[in-house]
Amino acid sequence: MNVKMEKVETNVVKLEVVVEAAKFNEALKKSYNKNSKRFNVPGFRKGKAPMNIIKKYYGVEALYEDAINFCCDDTYPKALDDNNITPVDYPQIDVVQIEEGKDFIYTAIVVVKPEVELGEYKGVEVKNIEYKVGEEEVEKQLKSMQEKSARIETKAEGTVEKGNIAVIDFKGFIDGVAFEGGEGKDFSLEIGSGTFIDTFEDQLVGTKVSESKEIKVTFPESYGREDLNGKPALFEVTVNEIKVKELPALDDEFAKEVSEFDTMAELKSDIEKNISESNDLRAKRELEEEIITVACENAKVEIPEAMIENETNQMIKDLEMRLKYQGLDLETYYAYTNNTEEKMREFMKEGAFKKVKTDLVIEAIVKAENVDATEEEMKEKALEIAKQYGDKELDKMVDLLVQSQGHLIKQDVVREKAIKMLVEGAKIV
């Protein structure tokens, strides 16, 4: 095999690969062995006709397609390795010469990973990020705990009031026609929660049990469904039951019931501690992101469109997977959010560009600083992963992860070490 490399444009190279005639003839034989069963030749059982008969009857060209694939599969990866090329997309293959008994020649146009010109990344100056714990945050968590511990009682008399839970039957109409998704039975609606659109909940205030009422509302312009956006609607609603929440008092008894603490003061202190730890973690991550952003802004790199497209494809796949866990699919999501795949791709493009550039810059810093991962560090990372899965046989799981996913674990470790180096060297003002 002989390979010539030529730079076509930025981040694009052209390889001309010459495969010896003997190797191409071997590929023709492999193609014959793969396809012999599909050839019908008079006088021979199906799949039993010799290669020379097949060539005479069908022409040697019938074997070319798979022979080309065999040759490219055998030679293209080696051509990349020999020329230290890292492709970021599938190559564009063109056949230059193909004939039995002669060298097989093809070209491959390859989009390659770009070179990064690092700017200032050590000692970059960023503002300190700090989030203090406010009393309202503690009260908000206490209120949430109180709500979860509330007792729900049926309201024997009276009408629907704010804060009540109205159990209702409803059916919605637009221009006198019932619409899909506009009907419910025995639906528990907390009045004032903002669950339903417009003034739906407010209009229920004052309604008695077993009383029916017509409620007029207008859907928001950006509701997410073309058939409902901005449309006025009428709902026929019947109140089946009214319930009230009995909230427990926020005292020491409450603290004992909902936590391991004996007093409300201890519970508040623990909530404040947890919020503080969460805030510190948030600040740490945001500081890291800011430092990385500065390093990326200072770096120069021309990113091939193929890399951004591939990253966008991955983001779409990730979205599809998350929706699948929720029992949804992309088409339903697009319909309800008034979106299309084209719009979603355009929306994701900026994020994809930022992700690709960040990965390239960090990779360049890792290379420039000779950041590496020790076996011990890789095992520690594997242990973190194993614990997330709750595996009981941690030692076995760690060994398995290092063996099967060692390359990915190493990537994570060196990336984290590089980011830690950037943070430790940054000037926090």
C-alpha positions in Angstrom: 0.0 0.0 0.0 1.2 3.5 -0.9 -0.4 6.7 0.4 0.0 10.3 -0.6 -1.4 13.1 1.5 -2.4 16.5 0.3 -3.9 19.4 2.3 -7.0 20.6 0.4 -8.2 23.3 2.8 -8.2 24.1 6.5 -9.0 20.9 8.4 -9.5 18.9 5.2 -6.9 16.5 3.6 -7.0 14.3 0.6 -5.4 10.8 0.7 -4.5 9.0 -2.4 -4.2 5.3 -1.6 -2.7 2.7 -4.0 -3.5 -0.9 -3.2 -1.3 -3.5 -4.9 -2.8 -5.5 -7.7 -2.3 -8.8 -5.8 -4.2 -7.3 -2.8 -7.1 -6.2 -5.0 -7.3 -9.7 -6.6 -7.6 -11.1 -3.1 -10.4 -8.7 -2.4 -12.2 -9.9 -5.6 -11.9 -13.5 -4.3 -13.4 -12.4 -1.0 -16.2 -10.6 -2.9 -16.9 -13.8 -4.9 -17.0 -15.9 -1.7 -19.5 -13.5 -0.2 -21.8 -13.2 -3.2 -21.5 -16.6 -5.0 -24.8 -17.8 -3.6 -26.8 -15.0 -5.3 -25.5 -15.8 -8.8 -27.5 -18.1 -11.0 -25.6 -19.7 -13.9 -27.1 -22.3 -16.3 -25.6 -25.7 -15.8 -24.5 -25.0 -12.2 -26.3 -25.3 -8.9 -27.0 -22.0 -7.3 -23.8 -20.8 -5.5 -21.6 -23.5 -7.1 -20.4 -21.7 -10.2 -16.6 -21.1 -10.2 -15.3 -17.5 -10.1 -14.1 -17.5 -13.7 -17.5 -18.6 -14.9 -19.2 -15.8 -12.8 -16.9 -13.2 -14.3 -17.6 -14.5 -17.8 -21.3 -14.7 -17.3 -21.9 -11.5 -15.2 -18.7 -9.6 -15.8 -16.0 -9.0 -13.2 -17.7 -5.7 -12.4 -20.3 -7.6 -10.5 -17.7 -8.2 -7.8 -16.3 -4.7 -7.6 -18.6 -3.1 -5.0 -17.7 -5.5 -2.2 -14.1 -5.7 -3.3 -13.8 -1.9 -3.0 -15.3 -2.1 0.5 -12.9 -4.9 1.5 -9.9 -2.8 0.2 -11.0 0.4 1.9 -11.7 -1.3 5.2 -8.2 -2.9 5.2 -6.3 0.2 4.1 -8.1 3.4 5.2 -7.5 3.0 8.9 -3.8 2.3 8.3 -3.5 5.3 6.0 -4.9 7.4 8.9 -2.5 6.0 11.4 0.5 6.3 9.1 -0.2 10.0 8.6 -1.3 10.8 12.1 -4.8 11.9 11.0 -7.7 12.0 13.4 -10.9 12.1 11.3 -14.1 13.8 12.6 -16.5 12.5 10.0 -16.9 9.8 7.4 -14.6 10.2 4.4 -15.7 10.9 0.9 -14.3 8.0 -1.1 -13.8 8.2 -4.9 -12.4 5.4 -7.1 -9.5 6.5 -9.4 -8.6 3.2 -10.9 -10.2 -0.2 -10.7 -9.4 -3.1 -13.0 -8.6 -6.8 -12.4 -4.9 -7.4 -12.5 -4.0 -3.7 -11.8 -3.4 -1.6 -8.7 -6.6 -0.4 -7.2 -6.4 3.4 -6.5 -8.8 5.5 -4.6 -8.9 8.9 -2.9 -10.4 9.8 0.5 -11.4 13.4 1.3 -11.1 13.5 5.1 -12.3 16.2 7.6 -9.7 16.2 10.4 -9.7 17.3 14.0 -8.5 20.9 14.0 -5.3 22.2 15.7 -5.9 24.5 18.7 -3.8 27.6 19.2 -3.9 28.1 22.9 -4.0 31.6 24.3 -3.7 32.6 28.0 -5.1 29.8 30.1 -2.9 29.9 33.2 -3.6 32.5 35.9 -6.7 33.9 34.2 -8.6 36.5 36.2 -12.2 35.8 37.1 -14.6 37.2 39.7 -15.3 35.2 42.8 -18.7 33.5 42.9 -20.5 33.1 46.2 -24.1 32.3 47.2 -25.1 33.1 50.8 -28.0 31.3 52.5 -31.0 33.5 52.9 -33.7 33.1 55.5 -36.3 32.8 52.8 -34.6 29.7 51.4 -34.8 28.0 54.7 -38.4 29.0 55.2 -39.2 27.8 51.7 -37.9 24.3 52.4 -39.7 24.2 55.8 -42.9 25.2 53.9 -42.4 22.4 51.4 -41.9 19.9 54.3 -45.0 21.3 56.0 -47.1 20.9 52.7 -45.9 17.3 52.4 -47.0 16.6 56.0 -50.4 18.2 55.5 -53.6 16.3 56.2 -56.3 16.5 53.6 -59.8 16.7 55.0 -63.2 16.9 53.2 -64.9 20.2 53.6 -68.4 19.4 54.7 -70.0 22.8 54.1 -69.2 26.0 52.2 -67.8 26.9 48.9 -64.5 26.6 47.0 -61.9 29.0 48.4 -58.3 29.8 47.6 -56.0 27.1 49.0 -58.8 24.5 48.8 -58.6 21.4 46.6 -61.5 21.1 44.3 -62.2 17.7 42.9 -63.8 18.4 39.5 -65.2 17.0 36.3 -64.5 19.3 33.3 -64.9 19.3 29.5 -63.5 22.0 27.2 -65.0 23.4 24.0 -63.7 25.7 21.3 -66.3 27.2 19.0 -68.8 24.7 20.5 -66.6 21.6 19.7 -64.9 19.5 22.3 -61.1 19.4 21.8 -58.6 16.6 22.5 -57.1 16.6 26.0 -59.7 19.0 27.3 -61.7 16.5 29.5 -61.1 15.2 33.0 -62.9 13.2 35.7 -62.4 13.6 39.5 -59.4 15.8 38.9 -57.9 17.3 42.1 -57.1 21.0 41.5 -55.5 23.1 44.1 -57.0 26.6 43.8 -54.3 29.2 43.5 -51.6 26.7 42.3 -51.6 28.1 38.7 -52.0 24.6 37.3 -54.8 25.6 34.9 -54.6 28.4 32.3 -55.8 32.0 32.6 -58.4 32.6 35.4 -59.8 29.1 35.4 -59.0 28.6 39.1 -60.2 32.0 40.2 -63.6 31.5 38.5 -64.2 28.3 40.6 -64.0 30.3 43.9 -67.4 30.5 45.5 -68.7 27.3 43.8 -70.6 24.7 45.9 -70.3 20.9 45.9 -72.5 19.4 43.0 -72.7 22.8 41.4 -71.9 23.1 37.7 -70.4 26.2 36.2 -69.3 27.5 32.8 -65.8 28.9 32.8 -64.5 31.1 30.0 -60.7 31.3 29.4 -58.3 32.1 26.7 -55.3 29.9 25.9 -51.9 31.6 25.8 -50.5 32.5 22.3 -47.5 30.2 23.0 -49.4 27.3 24.6 -47.7 24.8 22.3 -50.5 23.5 20.2 -51.5 25.1 17.0 -55.2 24.2 17.5 -55.2 25.9 20.9 -52.7 28.8 20.8 -54.5 32.1 21.6 -58.0 30.5 21.3 -60.9 31.4 23.6 -62.4 28.3 25.3 -65.4 27.4 27.4 -65.2 24.7 30.1 -68.2 23.0 31.6 -67.1 22.2 35.2 -68.8 20.3 38.0 -67.4 20.4 41.6 -67.7 16.9 43.0 -65.9 17.5 46.3 -64.0 20.2 48.2 -61.0 19.4 50.4 -58.9 21.5 52.7 -55.3 21.2 53.8 -54.6 21.0 57.5 -51.0 22.2 57.9 -49.1 21.1 61.0 -47.6 23.7 63.2 -43.9 24.4 62.7 -42.7 23.5 66.2 -40.5 21.0 67.9 -43.1 18.2 67.5 -43.0 18.8 63.8 -39.2 18.6 63.7 -39.3 15.2 65.5 -41.9 13.8 63.1 -40.1 14.8 59.9 -36.5 14.5 60.8 -33.9 13.0 63.2 -33.8 16.2 65.2 -35.6 17.1 68.5 -36.1 20.8 68.0 -37.1 23.2 65.2 -33.8 25.1 65.8 -31.8 22.0 65.0 -33.9 21.2 61.9 -33.4 24.8 60.6 -29.7 24.6 61.2 -29.5 21.4 59.3 -31.5 22.8 56.4 -29.2 25.9 56.3 -26.2 23.6 56.3 -27.5 21.6 53.4 -28.4 24.7 51.4 -24.9 26.1 52.1 -23.2 22.9 50.8 -25.4 23.0 47.7 -24.6 26.7 47.1 -20.9 26.0 47.5 -21.1 23.2 44.9 -23.0 25.5 42.5 -20.5 28.3 43.0 -17.6 25.9 42.4 -19.1 24.6 39.2 -19.9 28.1 37.9 -16.4 29.3 38.7 -14.9 26.3 36.8 -17.2 27.2 33.8 -16.1 30.8 33.9 -12.4 29.9 33.9 -12.9 27.5 31.1 -14.9 30.1 29.1 -12.0 32.6 29.4 -9.5 29.9 28.3 -11.7 29.1 25.3 -12.2 32.8 24.4 -8.4 33.2 24.4 -7.8 30.2 22.2 -8.0 30.1 18.4 -9.5 27.2 16.5 -11.4 26.7 13.2 -14.0 24.1 14.0 -15.3 22.0 11.0 -19.0 22.1 10.5 -19.1 18.3 10.6 -18.0 18.4 14.3 -20.9 20.8 15.2 -23.3 18.7 13.2 -22.2 15.5 15.0 -22.5 17.1 18.4 -26.0 18.4 17.5 -27.0 14.9 16.4 -25.8 13.6 19.8 -27.8 16.3 21.6 -30.9 15.3 19.7 -30.3 11.6 20.7 -29.9 12.6 24.3 -33.2 14.6 24.2 -34.9 11.6 22.6 -33.6 9.3 25.3 -34.8 11.6 28.1 -38.2 11.9 26.5 -38.4 8.1 26.2 -38.0 7.7 29.9 -41.0 10.0 30.3 -43.1 8.0 27.9 -42.8 10.6 25.1 -41.3 10.7 21.7 -39.7 13.5 19.6 -42.7 14.0 17.3 -45.1 14.5 20.3 -42.5 16.9 22.0 -42.3 18.9 18.8 -46.1 19.1 18.5 -46.6 20.3 22.0 -43.7 22.8 22.0 -44.6 24.2 18.5 -41.3 23.0 17.3 -39.6 21.2 14.4 -36.4 19.2 14.2 -35.0 22.0 12.0 -35.8 24.7 14.7 -34.4 22.4 17.4 -31.2 21.9 15.6 -30.8 25.7 15.0 -31.5 26.3 18.7 -28.9 23.7 19.7 -26.2 24.8 17.3 -24.7 27.4 19.6 -24.5 25.0 22.5 -23.0 22.3 20.2 -20.3 24.8 19.1 -19.5 25.8 22.6 -19.3 22.1 23.7 -17.0 21.1 20.8 -14.7 24.1 21.3 -14.5 23.5 25.1 -13.5 19.8 24.5 -10.9 20.8 22.0 -9.3 23.5 24.2 -9.2 21.2 27.3 -7.7 18.4 25.2 -5.1 20.9 23.9 -4.3 22.0 27.5 -4.0 18.3 28.6 -1.5 17.8 25.8 0.4 21.0 26.5 0.7 20.3 30.2 1.4 16.5 29.8 -1.6 15.7 32.1 -1.9 12.0 32.6 -3.8 9.6 34.8 -2.2 7.1 37.1 -3.7 3.6 37.6 -4.7 4.5 41.1 -6.5 7.6 39.9 -8.4 5.6 37.3 -9.4 3.0 39.9 -10.7 5.9 42.2 -12.8 7.2 39.3 -14.1 3.7 38.6 -15.0 3.3 42.2 -17.1 6.5 42.1 -19.0 5.1 39.1 -19.5 1.7 40.8 -20.9 3.4 43.9 -23.5 5.2 41.7 -24.8 1.9 40.5 -24.9 0.6 44.1 -22.9 -2.4 43.2 -22.1 -4.6 46.3 -19.0 -6.2 44.8 -17.2 -2.9 44.3 -13.7 -4.4 43.8 -14.9 -6.6 40.9 -16.9 -3.8 39.4 -13.9 -1.4 39.5 -11.7 -4.0 37.7 -14.4 -4.6 35.1 -14.8 -0.9 34.5 -11.1 -0.2 34.2 -10.8 -3.1 31.7 -13.9 -2.4 29.6 -14.0 1.4 29.8 -10.4 2.4 30.7 -10.1 4.8 27.8 -13.2 6.8 28.8 -12.3 6.7 32.5 -8.8 8.0 31.6 -10.4 10.9 29.6 -12.5 11.9 32.6 -9.6 11.8 35.0 -7.2 13.9 32.8 -10.0 16.3 32.1 -10.8 16.8 35.8 -7.1 17.2 36.6 -6.7 19.8 33.8 -9.7 21.8 35.1 -8.4 21.6 38.7 -5.1 22.9 37.5 -6.8 25.9 35.8 -8.9 26.7 38.9 -5.9 26.5 41.2 -3.9 28.8 39.0 -6.6 31.3 38.4 -6.7 34.8 40.0 -10.0 35.0 41.9 -10.9 38.7 42.5 
